[in-house]
């Protein structure tokens, strides 16, 4: 374990889960548990449960779960050691760390400090004589001094080693500059600055740490925008530019833009909910992060073909998280930056309030692909439109947009309704087949909620679930469970049983939350799920029933394996009838 068990026990005790979760989620008591809206996916009905007596949380919607450390790992996007440190700081505890984790943590802290010092140095260069081209560019783009300060903009001079030399004077090593993505090693072994002659945009995570940079070149060289590479502190698929500011916005939505300048201009004009992806297409990680902070995302990608393709790719990713997706169309401008400068904040605000939902956008985008004055193209459009509209979840949506498609192609709403109905039935048939296939393995309610955890023997697995629930609710019954870990059909459950026995013998707290250092977040989520399932009342008799079932199923499986081995051995010894 990376941390001493007694320290972790004290950490959990000093950070009651209801208090920690309550800082992020509004909780309402319902019986012995607390409920609120899940912070990990968008929902309107509270399905997020906190059990103070068990020290765990569980969402019945997205199946996130675990103890207080797991919660901080998810909500703050931290790894396990940093989540422990986070909670230790909260509780005023000193962290006794082993050398491996201390070394890794210190290395990352050095890189964060280096990036912060580099950002300060870039800012100094912006206001030096060398920064004149960048200052002129900022003036042309209409950025105010307050905006420049707010986003920490800077400048990297057109020189090969100025940043490297400056950071070396501050005590940073060459390997640290390379690890932070600020310097590169040449073919001949020399080291030079990655960013040269660029307006610099510090990338700041939600905790306020500078973790990387984007740079916009000040001449005609390429690439126009250059971003930091992946490092131990920077993952472009898991961070969004300006999210550190937008997460605190009170505007009730997040505006997703294509680039830094669009996001910065939106903030300058009063739309403090704008973010941008970091030189990469929107990813599922980005969508999941956004779902923690909002239930509505407005896509404002550029109006060119690349921007529209990005919009079409982003819609299903965002909708999968439960986010309501809206698409903003701008007439007379290719992006938000240009629109705001042409028409101002008031016109943009009206545009935002009237922006299309994803259904309108997708239908209109489809219509634009066809010449509806030609009969063959009308027919093709109507077929594609019927397939699209059939995928909409609401019958009202299907009727409304079916009528719009009919009007666009000059056919009757009744005819379109028939086509949508056929497409809808085809889609439902496909989904039924998928569901039937999924149900072949086991009843849906009895399947593990986390991929990678298999129930090969359902009878034994359900008994193992019941046994663990019993022992976690009544730890004094642990000595009554006369089983070995290898008798469990689910390896995870055998490992948990062993840990419970070990903690009982050591006199340590026997709780699910205390096991977080030994199991992955996914495993903890599944254990939280089974702790929330309905079960038999806790009793010695129930425990003995669970134990008997587990042992009988293990013996049955062992016997079957033995018989199978004997059959194979007999086949190997059988004489060859061909006389060979």
C-alpha positions in Angstrom: 0.0 0.0 0.0 1.3 3.5 -0.8 0.2 4.9 2.6 0.2 3.5 6.1 -3.1 1.8 6.9 -3.5 3.6 10.2 -2.9 6.9 8.5 -5.6 6.1 5.9 -8.0 5.1 8.7 -7.4 8.5 10.4 -7.8 10.3 7.1 -11.2 8.7 6.4 -12.4 9.4 10.0 -11.3 13.0 9.8 -13.1 13.5 6.4 -16.7 12.3 6.9 -18.1 11.5 3.5 -21.3 13.5 4.0 -19.2 16.6 4.8 -16.8 16.2 1.9 -19.5 15.4 -0.7 -21.7 18.2 0.7 -19.1 20.7 -0.4 -19.9 19.7 -4.0 -23.5 18.4 -4.0 -26.6 19.7 -2.3 -27.8 16.7 -0.2 -31.2 16.0 1.3 -31.7 13.3 3.9 -34.0 10.4 3.0 -34.1 7.9 5.8 -30.6 6.9 6.8 -29.0 8.1 3.5 -28.5 11.4 1.8 -29.5 12.1 -1.8 -28.6 14.7 -4.4 -28.0 15.3 -8.1 -25.0 13.3 -9.3 -21.9 15.5 -10.0 -20.6 13.0 -12.5 -23.4 13.0 -15.0 -26.3 15.3 -15.9 -29.6 14.4 -14.3 -32.8 16.0 -13.1 -33.9 13.4 -10.5 -31.6 12.8 -7.6 -30.1 9.3 -7.9 -26.8 10.1 -6.1 -26.8 8.4 -2.7 -24.4 9.0 0.3 -24.5 6.5 3.2 -22.7 8.2 6.2 -22.8 5.0 8.3 -21.0 3.0 5.6 -18.7 5.8 4.5 -19.6 5.4 0.8 -21.5 7.0 -2.1 -23.2 5.4 -5.1 -25.0 6.8 -8.1 -27.9 4.6 -9.3 -27.7 6.4 -12.7 -24.1 6.2 -13.8 -22.9 3.7 -11.2 -20.1 5.8 -9.8 -19.3 4.8 -6.3 -16.7 4.3 -3.6 -15.5 6.0 -0.4 -14.4 9.6 0.3 -11.0 9.1 -1.5 -12.6 7.7 -4.6 -15.0 10.7 -4.6 -12.2 13.2 -4.5 -10.3 11.3 -7.2 -13.4 11.6 -9.5 -14.6 15.1 -8.7 -11.1 16.8 -8.7 -9.6 14.6 -11.5 -6.8 13.5 -9.2 -4.9 10.2 -8.9 -5.0 8.2 -5.7 -1.9 9.7 -4.0 -3.0 13.3 -4.8 -6.5 12.6 -3.6 -5.1 11.4 -0.3 -2.9 14.6 0.0 -6.0 16.7 -0.9 -8.0 15.2 2.0 -5.0 15.4 4.3 -4.7 19.1 3.8 -8.4 19.4 4.4 -8.2 17.6 7.7 -4.9 19.2 8.8 -3.0 15.9 8.7 0.6 15.4 7.8 1.1 12.8 5.1 3.6 10.0 5.8 4.7 8.9 2.3 7.0 6.3 1.0 9.9 7.3 -1.2 8.3 6.1 -4.5 5.3 8.4 -4.2 7.2 11.2 -2.5 9.6 11.2 -5.5 6.8 11.2 -8.1 4.8 13.9 -6.3 7.8 16.1 -5.9 8.7 15.7 -9.6 5.2 16.8 -10.6 5.3 19.7 -8.2 8.6 20.8 -9.7 7.1 20.7 -13.2 4.1 22.8 -12.0 6.4 25.3 -10.4 8.5 25.4 -13.5 5.5 26.0 -15.7 4.3 28.8 -13.4 7.8 30.5 -13.5 7.8 30.1 -17.3 4.4 31.8 -17.5 5.8 34.7 -15.4 8.8 34.9 -17.6 6.7 34.9 -20.8 4.6 37.7 -19.3 7.7 39.8 -18.7 8.8 39.3 -22.3 5.4 40.5 -23.5 6.1 43.9 -22.1 9.8 44.0 -23.1 11.0 45.6 -26.4 11.1 42.1 -27.9 7.4 41.7 -27.2 6.3 44.5 -29.6 5.0 42.2 -32.3 2.8 40.4 -29.8 1.5 43.6 -28.3 0.6 44.8 -31.8 -1.2 41.5 -32.4 -3.1 41.8 -29.1 -4.2 45.4 -30.1 -5.4 44.2 -33.5 -7.4 41.5 -31.9 -9.0 44.0 -29.6 -8.0 42.4 -26.3 -8.1 44.7 -23.3 -5.3 45.0 -20.6 -7.6 43.3 -18.1 -8.1 40.4 -20.4 -4.4 40.0 -21.0 -3.9 39.9 -17.2 -6.8 37.6 -16.6 -5.6 35.0 -18.9 -1.9 35.5 -18.2 -0.9 36.1 -21.8 2.8 36.3 -22.6 5.4 36.2 -25.4 8.2 33.8 -26.3 11.0 35.7 -28.0 12.4 34.7 -31.4 15.5 33.1 -29.8 16.7 29.5 -29.4 17.5 29.4 -25.7 16.3 32.5 -23.8 13.7 30.6 -21.8 16.0 27.7 -21.1 18.8 30.0 -19.8 16.3 32.0 -17.6 14.9 28.8 -16.0 18.4 27.4 -15.5 19.2 30.5 -13.5 16.2 29.8 -11.3 17.6 26.4 -10.5 15.7 24.1 -12.9 17.5 21.3 -14.7 17.6 20.7 -18.4 15.7 17.4 -18.0 12.9 19.2 -16.1 12.5 21.7 -19.0 12.3 18.8 -21.4 9.8 16.9 -19.2 7.6 20.0 -18.9 7.5 20.3 -22.7 9.3 23.7 -22.7 12.5 22.5 -24.3 13.6 20.0 -26.9 16.8 18.0 -27.4 18.3 18.4 -30.9 19.9 15.7 -33.0 23.4 16.7 -31.9 22.5 16.7 -28.2 21.9 20.4 -27.8 18.8 21.8 -26.1 16.6 24.6 -27.5 13.3 26.3 -26.6 10.1 24.7 -28.0 8.2 28.0 -28.2 9.8 30.8 -30.2 8.3 34.1 -31.5 4.8 33.2 -30.2 2.0 34.8 -28.2 1.7 32.5 -25.2 -1.5 31.2 -23.6 -0.9 29.5 -20.3 -3.1 26.4 -19.8 -4.4 26.3 -16.2 -6.2 23.3 -14.7 -9.2 23.5 -12.4 -7.0 23.7 -9.3 -5.3 26.8 -10.7 -1.9 25.2 -11.6 -0.2 26.1 -14.9 0.2 22.7 -16.6 1.1 23.6 -20.2 1.0 26.3 -22.9 -0.4 27.1 -26.3 1.5 29.4 -28.6 0.3 31.5 -31.6 3.1 32.3 -34.1 3.8 36.0 -34.9 4.9 35.5 -38.5 3.9 33.2 -41.4 5.8 30.1 -40.2 3.9 26.9 -39.3 2.3 25.5 -37.3 0.2 28.6 -36.6 -0.7 27.2 -33.1 1.7 25.0 -31.2 0.7 23.3 -27.9 2.7 21.6 -25.2 3.2 17.9 -25.6 1.7 15.3 -23.2 3.6 15.4 -19.9 3.1 13.9 -16.5 1.0 17.0 -15.5 -0.6 17.8 -18.8 -3.1 15.6 -20.8 -4.9 17.6 -23.5 -7.7 15.0 -23.7 -8.6 15.7 -20.0 -8.3 19.4 -19.8 -10.1 22.4 -21.4 -8.8 25.9 -21.9 -10.5 28.4 -19.5 -12.4 25.8 -17.6 -10.7 27.0 -14.4 -12.8 30.2 -14.9 -15.9 28.8 -16.6 -16.6 26.3 -13.9 -17.5 29.1 -11.6 -19.8 30.8 -14.0 -23.5 31.5 -13.0 -24.8 31.6 -16.6 -26.2 28.1 -16.5 -24.4 26.7 -19.6 -21.0 26.2 -21.1 -20.0 27.6 -24.5 -17.6 25.3 -26.3 -15.4 27.0 -28.9 -12.8 25.9 -31.4 -9.8 28.0 -30.2 -8.2 30.1 -27.5 -9.0 33.4 -29.1 -12.8 32.6 -29.4 -12.9 31.6 -25.7 -10.9 34.7 -24.6 -13.0 37.1 -26.6 -16.3 35.6 -25.3 -15.0 36.1 -21.7 -14.0 39.7 -22.5 -17.6 40.4 -23.8 -19.1 39.0 -20.6 -19.6 35.4 -21.4 -17.5 33.9 -18.7 -18.7 30.3 -19.4 -16.6 29.8 -22.6 -14.0 27.0 -22.9 -11.9 25.6 -25.8 -10.4 22.2 -26.4 -6.6 22.1 -26.5 -5.6 21.6 -30.1 -7.5 18.3 -30.4 -11.0 17.2 -31.2 -13.5 16.9 -28.4 -13.1 13.6 -26.6 -15.3 11.5 -24.4 -13.1 12.6 -21.5 -13.9 16.2 -22.3 -17.6 15.4 -22.5 -17.5 13.7 -19.1 -15.6 16.7 -17.6 -18.2 19.2 -18.9 -21.0 17.1 -17.5 -19.7 17.7 -14.0 -20.2 21.4 -14.4 -23.2 21.9 -16.6 -26.3 20.3 -18.1 -26.2 22.5 -21.2 -23.5 23.0 -23.8 -23.6 25.4 -26.7 -21.4 24.4 -29.6 -20.0 27.5 -31.5 -17.5 25.9 -33.8 -16.5 27.7 -37.0 -19.0 27.8 -39.9 -16.5 26.1 -42.3 -16.8 22.5 -43.3 -14.2 21.4 -40.7 -16.1 23.2 -38.0 -19.4 21.7 -39.0 -17.8 18.2 -39.1 -16.5 18.8 -35.5 -20.0 19.8 -34.4 -21.5 16.6 -35.8 -18.9 14.5 -34.0 -19.3 16.4 -30.7 -23.1 16.1 -30.5 -23.4 12.3 -29.7 -20.4 12.4 -27.3 -22.0 15.2 -25.3 -25.5 13.7 -25.4 -24.2 10.4 -24.1 -23.4 12.1 -20.8 -26.9 13.5 -20.5 -25.9 17.0 -21.5 -28.5 19.0 -23.5 -26.7 20.1 -26.7 -27.5 23.3 -28.5 -25.8 24.6 -31.7 -25.3 28.3 -32.4 -25.4 29.4 -36.1 -23.8 32.7 -36.9 -24.8 34.7 -40.0 -22.2 37.2 -41.3 -19.3 35.8 -39.2 -17.3 32.6 -39.2 -16.7 32.4 -35.4 -17.7 34.0 -32.1 -14.7 36.3 -32.1 -15.6 37.9 -35.5 -19.3 38.0 -34.6 -18.8 39.8 -31.3 -16.6 42.4 -32.9 -19.1 43.0 -35.8 -22.4 43.0 -33.9 -21.6 43.2 -30.2 -22.5 41.3 -27.0 -26.3 42.1 -27.0 -26.8 40.6 -30.5 -24.7 37.6 -29.5 -26.8 37.1 -26.3 -30.0 37.1 -28.3 -28.4 34.6 -30.7 -27.4 32.4 -27.7 -31.0 32.4 -26.4 -32.4 31.4 -29.8 -29.7 28.8 -30.7 -30.9 25.6 -32.2 -31.2 22.4 -30.3 -29.2 19.5 -31.8 -32.3 18.1 -33.5 -32.9 21.3 -35.4 -29.3 21.6 -36.3 -28.9 18.0 -37.6 -32.1 18.2 -39.7 -31.1 21.5 -41.2 -27.5 20.2 -41.9 -29.0 17.2 -43.7 -31.4 19.4 -45.7 -28.5 21.5 -47.0 -26.9 18.5 -48.6 -29.7 18.0 -51.1 -31.2 19.8 -54.0 -34.9 19.5 -53.0 -36.1 20.7 -56.4 -34.9 17.3 -57.9 -37.2 14.4 -57.2 -34.4 11.8 -56.7 -32.7 14.0 -54.2 -36.0 14.7 -52.4 -36.6 11.0 -52.0 -33.0 10.4 -50.7 -33.3 13.3 -48.3 -36.7 12.0 -46.9 -35.2 8.6 -46.4 -32.2 9.9 -44.4 -34.4 12.4 -42.5 -36.8 9.6 -41.5 -33.8 7.6 -40.1 -32.5 10.7 -38.2 -35.9 11.6 -36.8 -36.6 8.0 -35.7 -33.6 8.2 -33.4 -35.1 11.1 -31.4 -36.4 9.8 -28.0 -39.6 11.8 -27.8 -42.7 11.1 -29.8 -43.4 14.8 -29.9 -40.0 15.5 -31.3 -40.5 12.9 -34.0 -43.9 14.5 -35.0 -42.6 18.1 -35.0 -39.5 17.4 -37.0 -41.2 15.0 -39.2 -43.6 17.8 -40.2 -40.6 20.1 -40.8 -39.0 17.6 -43.1 -42.2 17.1 -44.9 -42.6 20.8 -45.4 -39.0 21.2 -46.7 -39.6 18.4 -49.3 -43.1 19.5 -50.2 -44.9 16.3 -49.1 -47.8 15.7 -46.7 -47.0 15.4 -42.9 -49.0 12.1 -43.0 -46.7 10.6 -45.6 -43.6 11.6 -43.6 -45.2 10.2 -40.5 -45.5 6.8 -42.2 -41.8 6.9 -43.2 -40.7 7.9 -39.7 -42.8 5.1 -38.2 -41.2 2.5 -40.5 -37.7 3.8 -39.6 -38.6 3.9 -35.9 -39.8 0.2 -36.0 -36.6 -0.8 -37.7 -34.5 1.0 -35.1 -36.5 -0.6 -32.2 -36.1 -4.1 -33.8 -32.3 -3.6 -34.0 -32.2 -2.4 -30.3 -34.3 -5.4 -29.2 -31.9 -7.8 -30.8 -29.0 -6.1 -29.1 -30.8 -6.3 -25.8 -31.8 -9.9 -26.3 -28.1 -10.7 -27.0 -27.0 -8.9 -23.9 -29.6 -10.7 -21.8 -28.3 -14.2 -22.9 -25.5 -14.2 -20.4 -27.6 -13.2 -17.3 -30.5 -11.2 -16.0 -29.7 -7.6 -16.5 -30.1 -6.7 -12.8 -27.6 -9.4 -11.7 -24.8 -8.4 -14.0 -21.8 -6.5 -12.7 -22.1 -2.7 -13.3 -18.5 -2.4 -14.2 -16.8 -3.8 -17.3 -14.0 -6.2 -16.5 -15.7 -7.8 -13.5 -17.2 -11.1 -14.6 -19.7 -13.4 -13.0 -18.9 -16.8 -14.5 -20.9 -18.6 -11.7 -24.0 -16.4 -11.0 -25.2 -18.6 -8.1 -21.9 -18.3 -6.3 -21.3 -14.6 -7.2 -24.7 -13.5 -5.7 -23.9 -15.5 -2.5 -20.5 -13.8 -2.4 -22.2 -10.4 -2.7 -24.5 -11.2 0.2 -21.6 -12.5 2.3 -19.6 -9.3 1.8 -22.6 -7.1 2.5 -23.1 -9.1 5.8 -19.5 -8.8 6.9 -19.3 -5.1 6.1 -22.5 -4.4 8.1 -21.5 -6.7 11.0 -17.7 -7.1 11.1 -17.9 -9.2 14.3 -19.2 -12.0 12.1 -16.0 -12.3 10.1 -14.6 -15.2 12.2 -17.8 -17.1 11.4 -17.1 -17.1 7.6 -15.0 -20.2 7.3 -13.8 -19.8 3.7 -10.6 -19.4 1.8 -10.2 -16.7 -0.9 -9.8 -19.3 -3.6 -13.3 -20.6 -3.0 -14.8 -17.4 -4.3 -15.8 -17.4 -8.0 -15.1 -13.7 -8.4 -11.5 -12.9 -7.7 -12.3 -9.4 -6.6 -14.6 -10.7 -3.8 -12.0 -13.2 -2.6 -9.5 -10.3 -2.4 -12.0 -8.2 -0.4 -12.7 -11.1 2.0 -9.0 -11.5 2.6 -8.6 -7.8 3.3 -11.5 -7.8 5.7 -10.0 -10.8 7.6 -6.6 -9.0 7.8 -8.1 -5.7 9.1 -10.2 -7.6 11.7 -7.0 -9.4 13.0 -5.1 -6.1 13.1 -7.9 -4.3 15.0 -8.3 -1.8 12.1 -11.7 -0.4 11.1 -13.6 -2.8 8.8 -15.4 -0.6 6.4 -15.7 -0.4 2.6 -14.2 3.1 2.6 -11.0 1.7 4.3 -10.3 -0.5 1.4 -9.8 2.2 -1.2 -6.0 2.0 -1.2 -6.2 -1.7 -2.2 -8.7 -1.6 -5.0 -9.2 0.4 -8.2 -11.9 3.1 -8.5 -13.8 0.8 -10.8 -13.7 -2.0 -8.3 -14.7 0.3 -5.5 -17.7 1.5 -7.6 -18.8 -2.1 -8.0 -18.4 -2.8 -4.3 -20.5 0.3 -3.6 -23.1 -1.0 -6.0 -23.5 -4.3 -4.2 -23.6 -2.6 -0.8 -26.7 -0.8 -2.1 -28.5 -3.8 -3.3 -31.5 -5.2 -1.4 -30.5 -8.3 0.6 -31.6 -10.6 3.4 -31.5 -9.2 6.9 -28.1 -9.6 8.5 -27.9 -12.7 10.6 -25.7 -15.7 11.4 -28.1 -17.9 9.6 -27.9 -15.8 6.4 -24.1 -15.8 6.7 -24.0 -19.6 6.9 -26.3 -19.9 3.9 -24.0 -17.7 1.9 -21.0 -19.7 3.0 -22.6 -23.0 2.2 -23.6 -21.9 -1.3 -20.1 -20.6 -2.0 -18.5 -23.8 -0.8 -20.9 -26.1 -2.7 -20.5 -24.1 -5.9 -16.7 -24.2 -5.5 -16.7 -28.0 -4.9 -19.0 -28.5 -7.8 -16.8 -26.5 -10.1 -13.7 -28.4 -8.8 -15.4 -31.7 -9.5 -16.4 -30.7 -13.0 -12.8 -29.6 -13.7 -11.5 -32.9 -12.3 -13.9 -35.0 -14.4 -13.0 -32.9 -17.5 -9.3 -33.6 -16.8 -10.0 -37.3 -16.5 -11.9 -37.4 -19.8 -9.0 -35.6 -21.6 -6.5 -38.0 -20.0 -8.6 -41.0 -21.1 -8.8 -39.7 -24.7 -5.0 -39.3 -24.7 -4.6 -42.9 -23.6 -7.1 -44.4 -26.0 -5.5 -46.7 -28.6 -5.2 -45.4 -32.2 -7.7 -47.5 -34.2 -5.7 -46.7 -37.4 -2.9 -48.9 -36.2 -0.5 -46.1 -36.0 
